[in-house]
Amino acid sequence: MSQAPASAPTAGNDAEAAARTKHCEVAYGTRDRQYLWRIEVPAGASVQQVLVAARDVAGGVAVPWEKASVGIFGELCSRTDIPRDGDRIELYRPLGQDPKQARRDRVRKLRMGAR
């Protein structure tokens, strides 16, 4: 009886390889467009490593890869955190103005116009 060479792919090897990797999504949005990249990385990859992999496939898209705050499913996180398989890593744009201050300004304008 002959055995398959060690380098030949088998169902067991495929399952082992899948167990050593994970899939994450990286999301970034501008006012005009949303970007979503699906990335396969080693199972122990950090948020930063996922971002590096996404940057490689994103091409010339203008994304603040190094400066933007990051989160996983809307929760701020550190770039050293380890995301799980299936997590969506989000890059956040800075706000143009504090939302509370913007609301105060709108109310002030409305009140001034009512007089």
JOURHU-V766551 format. One record per run of one state. SS is the DSSP state (H for helix, E for strand, C for the rest). FROM is the first residue (numbers start at 1). LEN is the number of residues. Records with the same first field share a line. If there is no record, write none. Layout:
SS->FROM-LEN ; FROM-LEN
This chain:
C->1-10 ; 20-1 ; 30-4 ; 43-4 ; 59-10 ; 73-2 ; 78-10 ; 93-6 ; 115-1
H->11-9 ; 47-12 ; 99-16
E->21-9 ; 34-9 ; 69-4 ; 75-3 ; 88-5
